[in-house]
Amino acid sequence: MPDLGSSIANNHHRDRKSKSPATVDDQRPIRTGAFRTGSTELTELGLGKTAAAKKWSQLMSANLSFFKSETSQRLRAEGRAEGRAEGEVKMAAEKVLRLLQARKISVSTDAEQRIRSCRDLDVLDQWFDRAITATTISEIFA
């Protein structure tokens, strides 16, 4: 069974190369761009919050950058925002660890794991501030 994302992409490229407009079952021409945008939005609305909606979201988040629907644009924006947030958190954890190392404060494997696994930027900022004056790792987590 062909992958839905591949089928969508193949149909998109075929429609763009073809000189004839896409047609519905009764062979009446349809406006391809308007149909795709409308059908994408209707599909998303119809799936609601089901498991199929999650799969649809995964398919729509594939590299289909040639689609300009609100759904695909929203998914790309969400992905970029998530990536930036994850990067900020990872960098904040690394800064805490670098400061502790520079200040020669002993960091156990458990403490390092706690710092690296923290996903709360406010907590990491607080730990960084405490690491400036702390003399032990326990003072950072206090």
N, C-alpha and C positions, 0 to 999 in steps of 0.2 A: 504494500500500500504506500503510495507516495506521501511524503511529508507535506502537510498543509502549507507550511511556510514556503517550501520550494514551489508548490503548485501556484501559490499566489504570485511569487516572484516571476515564475515562468510566464504566467498569463499576463502579468504587467508588461514584461518585455515584448511578448508577442503582440499585445495590443498597440504598443508604441511603435513597433516596426511596421505593422500592418497599415495600409492606406485606408482600409474599410473600417467603419465604426463597429464597435462591439454591438451584439444584438441580444435580445431576450429570446425566450423559447418561440415566440410567434414571429421572430425575425425582424421586429421593428428596431430601428437603431436606438441606442441609448447613449446618453452622455457619460462616457467612461469615468471621468474624474468625479462627477457628482454622484454616480452610482456607487463608486468605491467608498467615498467619504460617508455617504448615507448608510450603506450596508455595514460599514465598520462600526459606526455609532449604534445602529440598530442591533447588531450582534452583541456588542458590549452591554447594551441596556437589557437585551433579552436574556443574557446569561446570568445577570444579577450577581449574587455572591456564591455561586456554585463552584464545584471543583472544575467544571468546564471553563468557567470564567478565569480561573487561575491559569489554566492551560492556554486559553486565548491570550491572556496577558503575556505569557512566556513567548508565544508565537509572534505576537506583535512587537515584542522587544528584541526580536532577532534583527540582524542588520538589514532592515528594509527602509533605508534612509530615503529612498525615492518616493515613499508614501508621505503625504503631507497632511494626513488627517489629524484632527485634534487629539485622538487617542494616541497615535504614534508619536506626535510631538510631546504630549504629556509624559508618555513613558520614557522618552529620551531625556527629558528634563528631570524626571524623578531619578533616573539612573545617574545622571551627572551629579545631582545634589547628594545622593547617597554616597557616591564615590568621594566627593569632597569632604563630607562629614566623617567618613571612615578614615580618610587621610589625616584630617585634623586631630582625631582621637589618637591615631597611631603616633603622630608626631609629638603630641603632648606627653604620651607615655614615655617615648624615647627621651624627651627633654628631662623628665623627672629622673629617669635612670642615669642619664649623663651627668646631671647635677650631683646626684648621690655619689657617683663614681669619682667625679672631680673633687668632691669634698671628702673622699676616702671613708664614706659611711658604708659599712658592711651590709650587703643585701643578700638575704637568703634566697634560695630557689623559689620558695613559696611566696616571699614578698615580691620578687621579680614577676612571678606569674600573676599575682594579684594586680600589680601595676599594669602589666601588658593586657590583661583581660578586662580591665575597667573600660566601660564604654561611655561613661559620664564625664563630659568635658569639664564641668564645674568641679567635680571631685578631683580630677587630675590637676586642674589649676590650683586647687587648695593644697594638694600634696606638694606641688612644685613650690608654692609659697612657704610651706612648712619646711621643705628641704633646704631652703636658704639658711635657716638658723638651727635646724635640728642637729643633734649630735648622735642620735641613734635612729634606726628605722622605725622603732615603735613610736617615736615622737611624730613621725609623718602620718601614721595611721590613727593617731589619737583623736 
